[in-house]
Amino acid sequence: MNYSFPPDLQRSIQQSLQEIASQMGKPLNEVAAEQLYEDANALLNHVPHEPLTLARVAGTLLVYQGPNTEPEELEWFKSQVQQCSSDEEIEELMESLHRIDAL
């Protein structure tokens, strides 16, 4: 399955990733932003998904690239996304990552 969004939406998500990275103090060039977008899209390729879900997964991948993140955490996140069988499950996963009581 290949879920693709219009080029202007792709650019918008990539620009948002660059803005977030700058705010984090780790500027991201266009190529790296495009790669994050593609990585997120590949992770979600097994389920129909909304653009917001793609943007959230790409943003999470960006955060997991930070220096304070263990490689195992990134692999755990990727495996969790791949186990989800719907866009809704992925959104629930994303929400659980941000809840204090999920720890």
trRosetta pair geometry for C-beta under 8 A, 3 or more apart (Angstrom, degrees):
i j d omega theta_ij theta_ji phi_ij phi_ji
1 45 5.9 158 80 171 85 75
1 46 6.8 117 45 -121 122 26
1 48 7.7 -94 171 -66 146 65
2 45 6.8 -15 -104 -144 45 104
3 41 7.1 -153 73 -158 86 91
3 44 6.9 -68 51 115 133 103
3 45 6.6 -170 17 -123 93 53
3 48 6.3 146 -94 -129 137 52
3 49 6.1 120 114 39 167 83
4 41 8.0 41 -99 -155 56 137
5 9 4.3 -81 144 85 121 133
5 10 5.8 156 81 -54 99 81
5 51 5.5 89 -110 -95 155 105
5 54 7.2 -148 -15 39 139 162
6 9 4.8 90 63 7 81 104
6 10 7.2 -145 99 -6 42 88
7 10 5.4 -53 -147 36 37 115
7 11 6.3 37 156 -20 69 103
8 11 5.6 -49 -146 36 34 113
8 12 6.4 40 151 -24 63 105
9 12 5.5 -50 -147 33 33 116
9 13 6.6 33 154 -17 64 102
9 51 5.6 -81 179 -127 131 143
10 13 6.0 -57 -153 36 30 108
10 14 6.3 26 152 -15 65 110
10 37 6.2 89 -161 179 86 151
11 14 5.6 -58 -146 41 32 111
11 15 6.1 33 155 -21 67 106
12 15 5.8 -53 -145 35 28 110
12 16 6.5 31 153 -20 62 105
13 16 5.6 -54 -151 35 32 114
13 17 6.6 36 150 -21 64 103
13 37 5.8 114 105 -111 118 113
13 51 7.1 -138 -63 -175 126 96
13 54 6.6 -32 -126 113 159 104
13 55 4.8 -132 -127 -99 106 91
13 58 6.2 83 167 48 115 158
14 17 5.6 -49 -152 32 34 115
14 18 6.6 35 150 -19 64 102
14 30 7.0 50 158 -148 129 66
14 33 4.1 100 -166 141 87 115
14 34 5.8 11 -121 -75 138 57
14 36 7.7 141 -120 63 73 99
14 37 5.3 -47 -78 -44 91 137
15 18 5.5 -51 -151 35 36 113
15 19 6.4 37 150 -19 66 103
15 33 7.4 69 -63 174 25 156
16 19 5.6 -52 -147 36 34 112
16 20 6.3 34 154 -18 66 105
16 55 6.6 13 77 -153 148 115
16 59 7.6 -51 125 -78 109 108
17 20 5.8 -54 -146 37 30 110
17 21 6.2 32 154 -20 64 108
17 28 6.1 -69 132 85 91 155
17 33 4.6 151 84 -138 123 95
17 36 5.5 166 -159 81 157 143
17 37 7.0 -130 -13 -55 152 87
17 58 5.9 -72 -83 140 126 117
17 59 6.7 -145 -103 -88 79 65
17 62 5.7 -175 -151 -70 95 145
18 21 5.7 -54 -146 37 30 113
18 22 6.4 33 154 -21 63 104
18 27 7.4 20 -163 -162 80 66
18 28 4.9 -135 -113 72 63 99
18 29 7.8 27 -115 -139 112 6
18 30 7.4 -12 -77 -85 137 51
18 33 5.0 -36 -55 -79 91 143
19 22 5.7 -53 -150 34 31 112
19 23 6.5 31 152 -18 64 105
20 23 5.6 -55 -150 37 33 112
20 24 6.4 29 151 -17 66 108
20 59 6.2 27 61 -132 178 97
20 62 6.2 85 100 116 126 157
21 24 5.6 -59 -149 39 32 111
21 26 5.2 -84 -172 89 84 79
21 27 5.9 95 123 -140 107 19
21 28 3.6 68 64 -13 171 111
21 33 7.6 -123 -1 -84 141 96
21 62 6.1 -110 -74 -166 92 128
22 25 7.6 49 180 -70 32 19
22 26 7.8 -120 -83 65 23 40
22 27 5.3 35 -94 -99 74 72
22 28 7.4 -104 -42 16 69 79
24 62 7.9 169 4 147 156 109
24 63 7.9 -165 -100 -105 153 67
24 66 7.2 -107 177 -96 138 113
26 66 7.4 -161 -10 -108 158 74
28 32 4.7 -125 -166 91 87 123
28 33 5.1 109 132 -61 118 88
28 36 7.6 -15 -169 -9 147 138
28 62 7.4 -55 -68 -134 154 116
29 32 5.1 92 54 12 72 102
29 33 7.0 -135 99 -5 35 92
30 33 5.7 -57 -145 39 31 111
30 34 6.2 32 156 -20 66 106
31 34 5.7 -54 -148 36 29 111
31 35 6.4 31 151 -21 63 105
32 35 5.5 -51 -147 34 33 114
32 36 6.5 37 153 -20 64 101
33 36 5.8 -49 -150 33 32 112
33 37 6.5 37 150 -20 62 105
34 37 5.5 -53 -152 35 34 116
34 38 6.3 32 151 -18 66 106
35 38 5.6 -54 -146 39 33 111
35 39 6.2 36 153 -22 66 105
36 39 5.6 -52 -144 35 31 113
36 40 6.3 30 156 -17 64 105
36 58 5.0 96 143 -161 98 94
36 61 5.5 168 -152 95 93 125
36 62 5.8 30 -144 -69 150 87
37 40 6.0 -58 -151 37 27 109
37 41 6.3 27 152 -19 64 109
37 54 7.6 42 -153 162 73 109
37 58 5.5 8 -96 -116 48 143
38 41 5.5 -54 -144 38 32 113
38 42 6.3 34 155 -21 65 105
39 42 5.8 -54 -149 35 29 112
39 43 6.6 32 151 -20 63 104
39 58 7.4 122 70 -115 87 76
39 61 5.8 154 101 -164 126 165
40 43 5.6 -53 -151 33 33 113
40 44 6.4 14 156 -5 66 112
40 54 5.5 113 130 -166 120 70
40 55 8.0 92 142 -82 162 13
40 57 4.3 139 -150 103 107 104
40 58 3.7 -75 -33 -70 156 77
40 61 5.8 -135 -70 -2 93 139
41 44 6.0 -69 -147 47 29 101
41 45 6.5 59 149 -63 63 88
41 54 6.2 24 -84 -141 69 118
42 45 5.5 -20 -151 -21 34 122
43 57 6.0 -158 79 169 133 141
43 61 7.9 -176 -10 -66 150 129
43 78 6.1 -114 -118 -140 121 78
43 81 4.9 18 168 115 117 142
43 82 6.5 -98 -159 -65 76 80
44 47 6.2 -77 -172 55 71 85
44 49 4.7 -44 177 2 131 156
44 53 6.7 131 -123 123 147 111
44 54 6.0 -109 26 -96 162 79
44 57 6.1 171 -48 28 118 168
44 81 7.0 -69 -75 171 66 119
44 90 7.0 33 -114 -110 100 165
46 82 6.8 76 18 -146 144 66
47 84 6.6 -62 -16 109 155 91
47 85 6.6 145 -91 176 127 28
47 86 5.7 174 -156 -121 138 23
47 87 5.9 -176 136 -51 121 63
47 90 7.0 -179 71 -26 147 127
48 87 6.3 -59 97 -37 66 116
49 53 4.4 -110 -176 77 110 137
49 54 5.9 125 117 -50 125 85
49 87 4.5 154 -116 -103 64 105
49 90 6.7 -13 -116 45 121 154
50 53 4.8 101 58 2 77 101
50 54 7.3 -141 98 -2 45 86
50 87 5.8 91 -2 -165 85 145
51 54 5.5 -55 -152 37 38 114
51 55 6.2 39 152 -21 69 105
52 55 5.6 -53 -147 37 33 113
52 56 6.2 33 154 -19 66 106
53 56 5.8 -55 -147 37 30 110
53 57 6.3 28 156 -17 65 106
53 87 5.3 -118 -49 -155 164 94
53 90 5.5 70 -159 101 123 129
53 91 6.1 -82 -103 -68 103 87
53 94 7.6 -157 -137 -21 72 148
54 57 5.9 -56 -146 38 29 108
54 58 6.3 28 155 -18 64 108
55 58 5.8 -56 -146 38 29 111
55 59 6.3 30 154 -19 64 107
56 59 5.6 -53 -146 37 31 112
56 60 6.4 32 154 -20 64 105
56 91 7.6 76 63 -113 159 66
56 94 5.1 25 147 -140 136 154
57 60 5.6 -53 -148 36 32 112
57 61 6.5 36 151 -20 64 102
57 81 6.4 85 -131 -121 124 145
57 90 7.0 -32 -68 177 118 125
57 94 7.3 -96 -71 -84 65 121
58 61 5.6 -51 -150 34 33 113
58 62 6.6 40 148 -23 63 102
59 62 5.4 -48 -152 30 35 117
59 63 6.6 34 151 -17 65 102
60 63 5.6 -50 -149 35 36 110
60 64 6.3 35 152 -18 67 107
60 77 6.5 -163 144 -172 122 145
60 94 6.8 -126 -51 -124 142 93
60 97 6.9 42 -125 106 130 170
61 64 5.6 -57 -145 40 32 111
61 65 6.7 39 152 -29 62 101
61 74 7.6 70 -136 -142 66 100
61 77 7.7 -179 -87 113 62 140
62 65 5.9 -56 -161 23 31 114
63 66 5.9 -23 -177 -15 47 116
63 69 7.3 119 137 -56 66 146
64 69 5.0 -179 -157 168 52 164
64 73 6.2 -157 -140 110 103 102
64 74 4.3 129 161 -96 129 89
64 77 6.0 -116 -82 23 154 154
65 69 7.1 37 26 50 5 138
65 74 7.6 69 -71 -96 51 135
66 69 5.0 95 65 -6 81 109
69 73 5.2 -111 -171 65 91 136
69 74 6.5 85 144 -45 124 94
70 73 4.8 105 64 -8 80 100
70 74 7.8 -150 98 0 50 81
71 74 5.7 -53 -158 34 43 111
71 75 6.4 39 149 -16 71 106
72 75 5.6 -56 -148 41 36 111
72 76 6.1 43 151 -25 68 104
73 76 5.6 -50 -147 33 31 115
73 77 6.5 33 153 -20 63 103
74 77 5.8 -52 -150 34 31 112
74 78 6.4 30 153 -17 64 106
75 78 5.7 -53 -146 37 33 112
75 79 6.3 30 156 -17 66 107
76 79 6.0 -59 -149 38 28 107
76 80 6.3 30 154 -21 64 107
77 80 5.7 -57 -150 34 30 112
77 81 6.5 29 154 -18 65 104
77 97 7.8 40 -116 -99 107 138
78 81 5.9 -55 -151 35 31 110
78 82 6.3 26 154 -16 65 110
79 82 5.7 -57 -145 40 33 111
79 83 6.4 34 155 -22 65 107
80 83 5.8 -58 -150 33 30 111
80 84 7.1 41 150 -34 62 97
80 93 5.6 153 145 -149 118 139
81 84 5.8 -46 -160 13 36 115
81 90 6.0 46 -138 -124 78 102
81 93 6.7 -175 -87 99 61 161
84 89 3.8 175 -154 106 100 116
84 90 4.6 134 121 -65 166 73
84 93 6.1 -96 -72 -19 134 137
85 89 5.9 66 43 12 60 154
86 89 4.8 103 56 3 77 99
86 90 7.2 -139 99 -2 46 85
87 90 5.7 -56 -154 36 34 113
87 91 6.4 36 149 -20 67 104
88 91 5.6 -52 -149 35 33 113
88 92 6.5 35 151 -19 64 103
89 92 5.5 -51 -149 35 34 113
89 93 6.4 40 150 -21 64 102
90 93 5.5 -50 -152 33 34 115
90 94 6.4 36 149 -21 65 103
91 94 5.5 -51 -148 34 34 113
91 95 6.4 35 152 -19 65 103
92 95 5.6 -52 -147 36 33 112
92 96 6.4 34 153 -22 65 105
93 96 5.7 -56 -150 33 30 111
93 97 6.8 37 151 -27 63 100
94 97 5.8 -50 -159 22 34 115
94 98 7.3 14 153 -7 62 107
95 98 6.2 -72 -159 41 36 102
95 99 6.5 35 151 -30 71 110
96 99 5.7 -54 -143 26 37 114
96 102 4.5 137 -176 -118 78 151
97 102 7.0 -89 -80 90 15 156
98 102 8.0 65 56 21 30 137
99 102 4.3 95 76 -14 98 108
100 103 6.3 -41 -176 7 46 110
